Amino acid sequence: MEQEIKLTVTSTERLDLTQSKWLSDLRAKPIEQRRMLTSYYDTPDWRLLKDGVFLRLRKSGDQWLQTVKTNGQVKDGLHQREEWETPLNSAEFDLALLRQTPLRPVIEDEGAWAQVDAIFVTDFEREIWQLRLSDGTEVEFAYDVGEVRTLDKNTPIHEIELELVSGDVEQLQQLAEQLKKDWNLKPAKLSKAALGYRLNNAPMPDGN
């Protein structure tokens, strides 16, 4: 179960997070910088979206990852959903592992799976901070700047993701509240996947 809080950066200017002493004091490891290039997949009739499943193939640095997520639920920027993520040796899906996820009915429908193709991409720079809070709760803090794009449309990405690695989700929420005060952030209701589907005028379910 993935639990993360997404916060939209309202400023168009890039944040310098290192200027925050209290945030720097929580950092448990050196800051990482990665380019994240991700393709999201569906059929022309939005079979995966209608089934409440998201499929993506991401290149993070030199590592390929396949990820399946469910719709889950969103409240005050806290996104809770099931997630299956697997490292790959190349940009080819591991069908045996995908069959262990909610994608199985689509894969076993040969006609549907044959239509699955990339429909949009996200391309952004990610600044990663590994945080350890006072009670021992561990959080991955990701600052993302880039865009979501289709063949003929794009929309910016400028957000912070706080993912609970271990510990108390209430501590995660308290961290988010402090960040919102310091940088005038707002809860993000839409995931990057939802932004991409909206660019494609896909029939989004209520709450996405």
C-alpha angles and dihedrals in degrees: 000000000000115000118185141147118225119203125189116223105225095196120083090214119092113254122239099214093181089072089073109087096188091052092046089051089060094053112114099182139024117285115264127210120203138166110227117203113180134178120202121207138210142137124267090257093048095248094162094046091050089049090053094245131126122201124192141168114208135188110207109182102311095335126098118211132186115206135186120190134178126222093255117166137294126208125167090341094309108128117197119181143137115265136188114190126176132179114235133200093223143003092282124107118245099228094188090061093041089057087063089064134065087276091078096098090053094048092049089051096077093192093054095043091050088061096051109114141151111283103174141355137220117213118184146141113245126204109198126202121182106211132194113196126211094266093048096262110150121216133182107218113199124185111197128193122174140070148284113228143181126187092284108010139056140179129192127256115212110151149119123234121199110194121190108232095174138337136036123357089206089063088052090054092049090052090052092051091054092048091050090056095047099047105021093247126170131211110265112226095184127066121217088257091054090050090054094049091050090053086057092049089239119171099261118201119241112283095028 
